[in-house]
Amino acid sequence: MDFVWFLLIGLAAGYLAGQIMKRGSAGIVGDLIIGVIGAILGGAIIGFLGFRGSGLLASLITATVGAIVLLVALNFIRKR
């Protein structure tokens, strides 16, 4: 069941990151991929900074932050 929550949080985080970055939705699969990679990246960033959080909201925030960082990095790479 944890894997299902991980996927749902990744999907929500990918969608939120797209909306925050004014990019819109990348579709269900695209949002899921961005969100899942963002969750892994966000967990690494938040852990490196020394923050700890637990629960659904903390997971969503962490994944969204990671997805935003991922989108910024992708935009930077595309412009080069």
C-alpha positions in Angstrom: 0.0 0.0 0.0 2.9 2.3 0.6 3.9 2.0 -3.0 0.4 3.2 -4.1 0.7 6.2 -1.8 4.2 6.9 -3.2 2.7 6.9 -6.8 -0.3 9.1 -5.8 1.9 11.6 -4.0 4.3 11.6 -7.1 1.3 12.2 -9.4 0.1 15.1 -7.3 3.5 16.6 -6.9 4.2 16.5 -10.6 0.9 18.2 -11.3 1.5 20.9 -8.6 5.0 21.5 -9.8 3.8 22.0 -13.4 1.2 24.5 -12.2 3.6 26.4 -10.0 6.1 26.6 -12.8 3.3 27.8 -15.2 4.1 24.8 -17.4 0.7 23.1 -17.0 0.1 19.4 -16.8 2.4 17.0 -18.6 -0.3 14.4 -18.7 -0.9 11.6 -16.2 2.3 9.7 -17.1 4.4 12.8 -17.4 3.2 14.2 -14.1 3.8 10.8 -12.5 7.4 10.5 -13.8 8.2 14.1 -12.8 6.7 13.6 -9.4 8.4 10.3 -8.6 11.8 11.6 -9.7 11.0 14.8 -7.8 10.2 12.8 -4.7 13.5 11.0 -4.8 15.4 14.3 -5.5 13.4 16.2 -2.9 14.1 13.6 -0.3 17.8 13.9 -1.0 17.7 17.7 -0.9 15.6 17.9 2.3 17.7 15.2 4.0 20.9 17.0 3.0 19.6 20.2 4.6 18.8 18.3 7.8 15.0 18.7 7.8 12.8 15.9 9.0 9.1 15.5 8.4 6.6 12.7 8.4 3.1 12.3 7.1 1.2 12.9 4.0 1.7 16.7 3.8 5.4 16.6 4.4 5.8 13.9 1.7 3.8 16.0 -0.7 5.8 19.2 0.0 9.1 17.3 -0.3 8.1 15.7 -3.6 6.8 19.0 -5.0 10.0 20.8 -4.1 12.0 18.1 -5.8 9.8 18.2 -8.9 10.2 22.0 -9.1 14.0 21.6 -8.8 13.8 19.0 -11.6 11.7 21.2 -13.9 14.1 24.1 -13.3 17.1 21.9 -14.2 15.3 20.6 -17.3 14.5 24.1 -18.4 18.1 25.2 -17.9 19.4 22.2 -19.9 16.9 22.9 -22.8 17.9 26.5 -23.1 21.6 25.5 -23.6 
